[in-house]
Amino acid sequence: MGAGVFKPDQTVKTVSSLIPKGVNWIKSAVAAFLPEENKLLLDGCRTVQYEHLVVCPGIKLDWDKIEGLTETLGKNGVTSNYRFDLAPYTWELVQKMRKGKVIFTQPPMPIKCAGAPQKAMYLSCDYWNKEGVLSDIEVDFCNTGAVLFGVKDYVPALMEYVEKYGANLNFGHQLVSINGNEKTAVFKVMDGNKETFVTKEFDMIHVVPPQSPPDFVRASPLVDEAGWIDVDQSTLRHKKYPNIYSAGDAMNAPNAKTAAAARMQAPVVAQNLLHDRG
């Protein structure tokens, strides 16, 4: 959507169309876990009893952790493909950009789909390159991390595109605040133990928000010290509560937090759960 490849309605399905027949869909949010009682506390103080529980709520996008971001998202050239309603705005900005300064950011890990911050940059640069305007656009990739990508074998291929598009790599740069009206972004820069702050101007900025476990998960008895659901990394069964499993971004398996990972985790959970209930 952020590069005009798909229209928003092509990426959407209703939840009801995905619920299998024979499944009771409880349309209420989970407020708390009561694993000693095999119960969930729902919004409105209603409880639900379970025999087995599979927890897969995903990851929280912490937009408010970047000062000034929520006030300017969707205007002043500030966008993010991590919000469904803003991906079309990204594409609008890309098409209008003919010269100026563009920044793409990446927050501290872990984040969902760690390649997405770079994809936004490469797809945008590809369009500008085809339009013949890339030479008039200064592109900065500001990554909180110290390397371009966590899987070392992928880096050489990615660097080919970085060089092709003339993007400037800024490692150890974490976005901490943004002023949409002035079109400036402040980054905390780490150089060893030395911490400094730099301000960058922009005409367009694509922001990826910091991410964390959902609040109701982090406050539960299911998590490890970092706030992620604590599972056995081979079976995806909870380490303390044997009738609880987890899949997806909210648990602490060592894989990247991606849909590709969740797709491989789901059969593991399903097979082990069926074995338990057999």
Steps between C-alpha positions, in 0.01 A plus 500: 500500500780738586643460150173488307523128428178415686184694576385503866191289431720229346674444833196474728281213615230503765573306816168318468606352163804343667322335795453127429157342530424366845718758675347735756640848431504700824497865397675639805855596589711311753577709808702248702616138525415279798700186413482347849122488454504427124304818437516818295370829630330696222413868478193561714624255767357194325701178531547213255613153606736297281662157487774609260599852399689627196625857543586690182413871539789640294715798591421855613599803291621768744435815297502716813861410582613747234423851622277696265438211261130432555413868452658515154443152354319520169598860429808722463670226299500259798377148421533132588409180318460343845156663520244372252337838442834674436650268237307679221639831634850355460426431134354849458817656643726282286320601181516870586866499601724645229783642709594546863592295807339167593564299818410136568530384863534171686452475880666261747434132450287299525249628246252324277638430153849639545541535123201734462683825589746429219229385260335840533828663401584269210151517347494879529848535350408266217209726407713815519769330294251408228364855507850640453490711818704287742815707442316802643385317814723448804407168665602415859440165670523553877526166678523465877696179450864462409454296181281521190330165561520237771563208261857560383464305172234743375708813551711489179189479279331782694812715474475477122168682518626749757781590262279493193262753654769707671341471845695624802523244781490638855548228763444556872238766417175468701213739427387657831291801396353665195361844417270476202440873463872575489575175314783402733579170669728447801708183524688359796837388367702235681874472439625243748395638839477855368149637446428809291195646327480619142221682318422418138274691264264315269244549227368147553563253780388138526488404869499150645377516862667328797328172584438297815279226647134602540430654841264223615764241411791685663302532825410130507659200678579343160805705409877491535709787640476691172119478488461233231294182548745239628483184288709194434670585173450153349137433591367857554339373821515739796787415733287519817144432385489184283149563367602836349668550162599811312580597141588819320667822607409503871710202606872454552604245236829613342367553147426838344154640563348444156192347341735244342606387848141483628404292197761241598412516870128435451537133393734434794243634746215318323676163498604521865158621609327215315741257667415643842128475435519157339 
